[in-house]
Amino acid sequence: LIKIKEWVDKNDPGALIIPFSGVFENKLVEEYEDLELRKKFLEDNHTTSALDKIIVQGYKALQLEYFFTAGPDEVKAWTIQKGTKAPQAAGRIHTDFEKGFIMAEVMKYIDFKEEGSEAACKAAGKYRQQGRNYVVEDGDIIFFKFNAGAGLQAKKK
């Protein structure tokens, strides 16, 4: 670790170094699938998992963020570069979404959590329609509206 720290200090001063054990992290996942049991194991052993910190810091270092889409049966997180505009974010789901982009209906995760539902966010004025120039923000929950025929028409040309 000392040599790694020296290299980081020289090449990327102030960068965070996160030591971890792959064997330990794997044991946590395999032997403690139940999150409550995993939490108890960590507390009893006065230790923590490094995975959350690795993921959060990795996203920051790589200038990544995520947005959510949700349907009746599934919630999905999509990774994008910081500064991505709504049409390009839609394109992460399917290229036809980007080609036929009309608008994005957006609510913030924190607002959704606070209000409790999409309907409550709408009632509180926290559900917005955004156009092509909207820069997606970390944690946005987005419903994309698009012209389904736009991708097909573009292919015919």
QUIKAJO-V691776 format. One record per backbone hydrogen bond with DSSP energy under -1.0 kcal/mol. NH is the residue of the N-H (numbers start at 1). CO is the residue of the C=O. Records with the same first field share a line. If there is no record, write none. Layout:
NH: CO + CO
This chain:
5: 1
6: 2
7: 3
8: 4
9: 5
10: 6
11: 7
12: 8
15: 12
25: 21
26: 22
27: 23
28: 24
29: 25
30: 26
31: 27
32: 28
38: 34
39: 35
40: 36
41: 37
42: 38
43: 39
44: 40
45: 41
46: 43
47: 42
54: 50
55: 51
56: 52
57: 53
58: 54
59: 55
60: 56
61: 57
62: 58
63: 60
64: 59
65: 80
67: 78
68: 140
69: 76
71: 74
76: 69
78: 67
80: 65
82: 63
84: 81
86: 134
89: 85
90: 86
91: 87
92: 89
93: 90
94: 90
97: 94
98: 94
99: 95
100: 96
101: 98
102: 145
103: 145
104: 130
105: 143
106: 128
107: 141
112: 108
113: 109
114: 110
115: 111
116: 112
121: 117
122: 118
123: 119
124: 120
125: 122
126: 121
128: 106
130: 104
134: 131
136: 84
139: 66
140: 137
141: 107
142: 68
143: 105
145: 103
147: 100
150: 147
153: 149
154: 150
155: 151
156: 152
